[in-house]
Amino acid sequence: MKYSPATGPPVTLNCEFCQQRQQLGGPIWAESLHDKDFVERILSALERNNSKRFKTAERIQGVLSMVTEVSVK
């Protein structure tokens, strides 16, 4: 059995810009990407340890802070 991307036409058979055949992608993930409670616990642990344990603590804190802002749940 051969697996390949599904093809449309979701709109037209070919793309109006590049003239290539339209293709469908999926399935897509429609739920939250991150566990906000877990991320907040990690941020708290970083703050409690004064960020001394990891040399990249500021970077970790920045990324996790951004994750809490984009989390839906």
C-alpha positions as CSV (number, residue, x, y, z in Angstrom):
1,M,0.0,0.0,0.0
2,K,1.4,3.4,-0.9
3,Y,0.6,6.5,1.2
4,S,0.6,9.9,-0.3
5,P,-0.9,13.3,0.4
6,A,-4.6,13.7,-0.5
7,T,-5.3,15.9,-3.5
8,G,-8.2,18.4,-3.8
9,P,-9.7,20.2,-5.5
10,P,-10.5,22.3,-2.3
11,V,-10.7,25.3,-4.6
12,T,-9.5,24.8,-8.1
13,L,-7.5,21.9,-9.5
14,N,-4.4,24.0,-9.9
15,C,-2.9,26.9,-8.0
16,E,-3.5,30.2,-9.7
17,F,0.0,31.4,-8.9
18,C,2.3,28.5,-9.6
19,Q,-0.1,26.3,-11.7
20,Q,0.8,23.2,-9.6
21,R,-1.9,20.8,-8.5
22,Q,-3.6,21.7,-5.2
23,Q,-2.9,19.2,-2.3
24,L,-4.6,18.8,1.1
25,G,-2.6,18.4,4.3
26,G,-3.7,16.9,7.5
27,P,-4.9,15.7,9.9
28,I,-4.2,18.8,12.0
29,W,-4.0,19.0,15.8
30,A,-6.9,21.1,17.0
31,E,-6.3,21.0,20.7
32,S,-3.9,23.0,23.0
33,L,-0.2,22.5,22.2
34,H,1.0,23.0,25.8
35,D,0.0,22.0,29.3
36,K,-0.3,25.5,30.9
37,D,-0.2,24.2,34.5
38,F,3.0,22.2,33.8
39,V,4.6,25.2,32.2
40,E,3.7,27.5,35.1
41,R,5.2,24.9,37.6
42,I,8.4,24.9,35.6
43,L,8.5,28.7,35.7
44,S,7.9,28.7,39.4
45,A,10.7,26.2,39.9
46,L,13.1,28.4,37.9
47,E,12.2,31.4,40.1
48,R,12.6,29.4,43.3
49,N,16.1,28.3,42.2
50,N,17.1,31.9,41.3
51,S,17.9,30.6,37.8
52,K,21.4,29.5,38.9
53,R,21.1,25.9,37.9
54,F,20.9,26.5,34.1
55,K,23.1,28.9,32.1
56,T,20.2,29.4,29.7
57,A,17.6,30.1,32.5
58,E,16.7,33.5,31.0
59,R,16.1,32.0,27.6
60,I,14.1,29.1,29.1
61,Q,12.0,31.6,31.1
62,G,11.4,33.7,28.0
63,V,10.2,30.8,25.9
64,L,8.0,29.4,28.7
65,S,6.5,32.8,29.4
66,M,5.6,33.1,25.7
67,V,4.0,29.6,25.9
68,T,1.8,30.7,28.8
69,E,0.6,33.6,26.7
70,V,-0.4,31.5,23.7
71,S,-1.9,28.6,25.6
72,V,-5.7,28.5,25.3
73,K,-6.5,26.1,28.1
